[in-house]
């Protein structure tokens, strides 16, 4: 195990959730992927949705759309979309979808949460997280009645975009990267490329809660958003920014102490996966 991995392993052992410690063992230490799935299953509710702070800033036990997206990213990294959790989650998404076919950014809740997690009493469908949810299902060849209307919703909303904030841009990029209609995806990507780039911070040391190229491209993309020089510069910075404790820290407000390391473990696993995807590990 090289030094970067060794230091990251120490951080995860000291600070991370069991879920992220087991992810490290499965992806970098030859450990059991089934054990990761067993832990992930503990975050899924009887309605098929996910809660219980799988998304650390949503502390409630009840199901929300955003934790389903996190669950899908984890199923994707484990090549485990055939697990029954997927169909149950899609059933949940069907139940919370609006008439347009998408799901809201957030459902109303009184549960403890970060101050930026607010929504209306009757929230509309949103590309974030409908677009990445649909994109990951397409990537993994999943068929479910939710996916067709959700895909139509995404195409309709994307057609009306001319600018995007950073989370919306990341959501749309995931959809366009994986949706099967490649000709249409490339056309929309080409039209929106300036808007994607406007949502990215190309300066590695820009302060604040900004999103960098590797947040948009945690692994090499089919869609040509960044050139090699940009990616290599930010990969160098990712290696540089590993903290003395072996982890990588969030760049947004930590509104309660516990989430510092819950996010730290999740982000540290993301950095390791990205460095490996680009041949740095």
C-alpha positions, -999 to 999 in steps of 0.1 A, spaced: 0 0 0 15 33 -10 19 62 15 -12 82 3 -34 51 7 -18 42 40 -25 77 54 -60 77 41 -66 43 57 -55 57 90 -79 87 87 -108 64 78 -101 40 107 -101 69 132 -129 90 119 -151 76 91 -185 58 93 -185 20 91 -200 24 56 -169 43 43 -144 21 61 -159 -10 45 -159 8 11 -122 13 15 -116 -23 24 -137 -35 -6 -122 -12 -32 -86 -10 -20 -80 -39 3 -97 -69 -13 -125 -68 12 -161 -79 9 -184 -58 -13 -214 -77 1 -206 -63 36 -208 -28 21 -242 -36 7 -254 -50 40 -245 -17 57 -261 4 29 -292 -17 34 -295 -3 69 -301 32 55 -330 20 34 -365 24 47 -396 2 42 -408 26 15 -377 19 -6 -362 54 0 -330 61 20 -325 83 51 -308 79 85 -282 105 75 -268 87 45 -266 123 33 -249 136 64 -266 170 64 -301 154 65 -302 139 99 -337 125 99 -346 88 95 -372 95 69 -367 90 32 -355 118 10 -346 120 -27 -310 131 -22 -299 101 -1 -313 79 -29 -287 95 -52 -259 88 -28 -271 52 -26 -270 50 -64 -235 63 -66 -225 36 -41 -243 9 -60 -225 21 -91 -190 19 -76 -198 -16 -64 -213 -27 -97 -244 -37 -76 -274 -23 -94 -288 -58 -96 -293 -57 -58 -330 -56 -47 -323 -22 -31 -325 -7 -66 -360 -17 -76 -373 -7 -41 -357 27 -45 -372 31 -79 -406 23 -65 -400 50 -39 -391 75 -66 -423 67 -85 -443 74 -54 -428 108 -48 -426 120 -85 -446 150 -96 -468 149 -127 -439 161 -148 -421 128 -141 -392 141 -119 -387 141 -81 -383 172 -59 -349 183 -46 -363 178 -10 -395 167 6 -409 187 36 -396 175 69 -393 187 105 -362 165 111 -329 181 120 -309 193 89 -284 218 77 -298 253 73 -297 252 35 -320 222 34 -353 240 30 -383 235 7 -418 245 0 -448 226 13 -455 212 -22 -420 212 -39 -417 209 -77 -397 184 -96 -360 193 -100 -331 182 -122 -312 178 -90 -314 149 -82 -337 136 -110 -310 139 -137 -282 119 -119 -307 93 -106 -318 87 -142 -283 89 -156 -270 62 -132 -299 39 -139 -292 43 -177 -255 37 -171 -262 4 -153 -289 -9 -177 -317 -8 -152 -353 -10 -165 -381 4 -143 -413 23 -150 -400 54 -133 -371 58 -157 -390 67 -189 -410 96 -175 -380 108 -155 -359 108 -187 -385 128 -205 -386 153 -177 -349 157 -178 -348 163 -216 -376 188 -213 -359 208 -185 -325 207 -201 -339 221 -234 -349 252 -215 -315 258 -198 -290 285 -208 -272 288 -175 -268 266 -144 -256 268 -109 -230 243 -98 -251 215 -84 -276 217 -113 -247 216 -137 -232 184 -121 -267 168 -122 -272 176 -159 -237 164 -168 -243 130 -152 -275 126 -172 -259 136 -205 -229 114 -199 -250 82 -196 -284 87 -213 -286 63 -243 -295 89 -269 -259 99 -276 -267 122 -305 -291 143 -285 -268 142 -255 -239 155 -274 -260 183 -290 -272 195 -256 -237 192 -241 -222 213 -270 -249 239 -265 -245 240 -228 -207 237 -225 -201 274 -218 -227 271 -190 -210 240 -176 -176 258 -175 -191 289 -159 -202 267 -130 -167 253 -124 -138 269 -105 -107 263 -126 -86 280 -99 -76 253 -75 -72 276 -45 -104 296 -49 -119 299 -14 -154 291 -5 -179 263 -14 -169 260 -51 -168 230 -74 -136 220 -92 -131 200 -124 -127 167 -105 -161 173 -89 -176 173 -123 -153 146 -137 -144 122 -108 -135 97 -135 -127 103 -172 -157 115 -191 -169 106 -226 -180 142 -230 -151 166 -236 -156 191 -208 -119 195 -197 -86 192 -215 -58 170 -201 -38 199 -187 -67 211 -166 -73 176 -152 -37 170 -145 -33 203 -126 -62 195 -104 -50 159 -98 -17 173 -86 -37 196 -62 -58 167 -50 -26 149 -40 -12 180 -24 -44 187 -4 -44 154 15 -43 166 51 -18 156 77 -44 132 92 -47 114 59 -82 127 49 -97 154 27 -118 180 43 -151 195 30 -151 231 18 -185 241 30 -199 250 64 -199 222 90 -231 231 109 -228 205 136 -196 187 147 -205 152 137 -208 159 100 -171 171 97 -159 135 97 -190 119 82 -184 141 52 -146 137 55 -149 99 52 -172 101 22 -150 127 5 -118 109 12 -132 78 -5 -142 99 -34 -107 114 -38 -91 80 -36 -115 66 -63 -108 96 -85 -70 94 -81 -72 57 -91 -95 64 -120 -69 87 -135 -40 64 -128 -25 82 -98 -29 52 -75 
